[in-house]
Amino acid sequence: MRAVKDRMTLTNPAQLKTFSDPLRYRMLDMLIAEPLTVTQIADRMHRGRHALYHHMKALARLGLIESVARKRKRGMIEQYYRAKAKNYAFAPQIYEKHTLIRLASAQATCTLQEIQEGVRSGHLDYSPHLKMTGFTRLRIRTTPQRMAALKQAFDNWVRACENAHRPDGKTGFHFSSAIYPAPPG
């Protein structure tokens, strides 16, 4: 099995559009974490697996996921898929104003859905003793160069965290962020 790329730069506008679909965004996020079958993804998303096949084919057609194994289970062959990269970046030439707005909306929607599922399942509560749940919105006044340096430092910190998995090999937290120029005012 080939190693997963650390980073993949996407140059096709259709790939960017896929990230602006909250359902596909979440599916891809799951496949970044570990190889899964369509059935496993459907179970985790509380959806029927037949509704997801179309989306899996689209992710594969766009080169974002790949088949990595086939296993026989109860007389059927299940296909395992994984993301082709741990991180995705978008080439500047594929951004369009409306796509950027949809991309931000999809990320916010996925974050909201994960928080709602966490609260419903009891994995996330708001009791005072839970110090690892936090919500912060900041407006930072600085130069573009210092913001670029902050983003690079943040990216390095995230990579260091990803390399420090829990003993059971699973990542324990979700983190959402957005860095963008604020409108004047």
Secondary structure by P-SEA (a helix, b strand, c coil): ccccccbbbbccaaaaaaaacaaaaaaaaaaaaccccaaaaaaaacccccccaaaaaaaaaacccccccccccccbbbbbbbbcccbbbbccccccaaaaaaaaaaaaaaaaaaaaaaaaaccccccccccccbbbbbbbbccaaaaaaaaaaaaaaaaaaaaaccccccccbbbbbbbcccccc
